[in-house]
């Protein structure tokens, strides 16, 4: 091959090379032109003004933040929390159990106006119909809807004993099935519910073993729910000193003439304060209702055996004494 032929071949290769990279060069040129338009002198000046404005606003914000008394705010919030906790304790002594829905009913800066027992009772009475409606419209209480509504009608007619008796089945249904639920979020099959009764001892065990049981903070998950669970245990206290006892009301030994309208109101709000346990991811630990019942059954059996042994010993002593007496 001659030199000319070689040169022609090299020229052809270079031409092909230039054609191959032509789209890339065009793209680079186009991008450069667009960048030039984007960063024209006018655009650069606008960008500079924007940057300076942003910088000024940022510095102004820092200045405002620096002027705020964060410690004072923290101290104020801490004091509000202490006041709310103390007020909640005072209400609990009167068997009144409210949840966050009460404190969310007013602006935060006016929350101290709620920390008065007379104010809270008035608020409970004013919102009672909505509280009852909240219960009756819960999907998991659908089978008790009519019973709840009838209980409220009895309340309005002054039949407080009937009103209370109408709420107790729904309350026991809810707590019992929540305790029986094996789901972490406390959800249960309300269409095919458990027929097991609510176990007061089981509820007490769940409460006592909760990891946050002793914590006193509004940041504690289910703080008000745990206090309401204590309210349930009080309601199920069958001692004669308990003026409003579920056991005596249901079993017929109660003096129904002593029941007051506020007893019904308190029970309605106690019930409402527990509703967030459903799908609420409350930590029940390793509690299992079947295991609890087995242990409970064994304890009962042991108590019965002990009682029988004591009776046997007493009977034997009496028999021996009688024999000795006959001998004399």
Secondary structure as GFF3:
##gff-version 3
##sequence-region A 1 328
A	DSSP	alpha_helix	3	38	.	.	.	ID=ss1
A	DSSP	alpha_helix	41	67	.	.	.	ID=ss2
A	DSSP	alpha_helix	70	93	.	.	.	ID=ss3
A	DSSP	alpha_helix	100	103	.	.	.	ID=ss4
A	DSSP	three_ten_helix	108	114	.	.	.	ID=ss5
A	DSSP	alpha_helix	117	126	.	.	.	ID=ss6
A	DSSP	alpha_helix	128	136	.	.	.	ID=ss7
A	DSSP	three_ten_helix	139	144	.	.	.	ID=ss8
A	DSSP	alpha_helix	145	156	.	.	.	ID=ss9
A	DSSP	alpha_helix	160	180	.	.	.	ID=ss10
A	DSSP	alpha_helix	200	208	.	.	.	ID=ss11
A	DSSP	alpha_helix	223	235	.	.	.	ID=ss12
A	DSSP	alpha_helix	246	251	.	.	.	ID=ss13
A	DSSP	three_ten_helix	256	258	.	.	.	ID=ss14
A	DSSP	alpha_helix	261	272	.	.	.	ID=ss15
A	DSSP	three_ten_helix	275	277	.	.	.	ID=ss16
A	DSSP	alpha_helix	289	327	.	.	.	ID=ss17
###
